[in-house]
């Protein structure tokens, strides 16, 4: 019996992650898949430092394996960042402009939201400090006084 592993040439990434990269490349208008991969790794690494608990586990379960590994390889920070501080932190770590980093974050979070679905994204947004809803392409809602 021939296994699939021997029948097909091995790709550097799984098909699901390749599809995720294509979605990010399209959403972010990146010229190459490699540039989309850089954005995915940057943003998921940062999100992995912010997200904890069941939401972290559930999100990792929704993402392609390679993306889940990037997310879960990070130790969560003891001091959560607001959405804007998250973007500034990523920009400082890479030396990229705030505008580019904000663009990267929105492009990756758009793909993450497609994998996670609206219910999980809502749970994630309740866990994170303010400012992340806009990064996920949602209105920032504040509780009534």
Secondary structure by P-SEA (a helix, b strand, c coil): ccccccccccccccaaaaaaaaaaaaaaccccaaaaaaaaaaaaaaaaaccccaaaaaaaaaccaaaaaaaaccccccccccaaaaaaaaaaaccccaaaaaaaaaaaaaaaaaaacaaaaaaaaaacccccccccccccccccc
